[in-house]
Amino acid sequence: MKNLDLKPQYKAAIYLAPAAYGEAIDTERALAECRKYLNRREELKLMRIYRDDDVRVVRVPEHNGRRTPLSATGNDAWQRLLRDTETSAIETIVIYATRTVAPSISGLATLIREYFIPCGIGFIDVEADFDTGVGDVDAYLKARTREYRSTLYGKKA
């Protein structure tokens, strides 16, 4: 019998949404770019595509007299995707751009550092060419924070 050199395959999902902040995203182009990325990564097998059509960043009403945190509405598919990672139905998340998933970079940073990495869930940002499996998470988040702030506050990144 021939010895096949099989590589493990990780169950991947693409998440698509219009930008919650910053430059608009053409979701059809984003889907094509994410598929092209996955085609180059033999170890990732596309299992599902999750799509939200109207994600909005909102401020949470009065929060113990402190600065009001940001939240998102219209991101039901993102919430389903996160639940599917809990059951290992999805092991790697592929997004086109950070601005499609997080109402704040601190929220994304918490998700990456305290959930994805410790639980072995891959997170890939195609636009930024970033993969938690091989990339510098701190540098990625720092760059995304500059992008986020320049978008919200009109400062140069």
Disulfide bonds with the S-S distance in Angstrom:
none
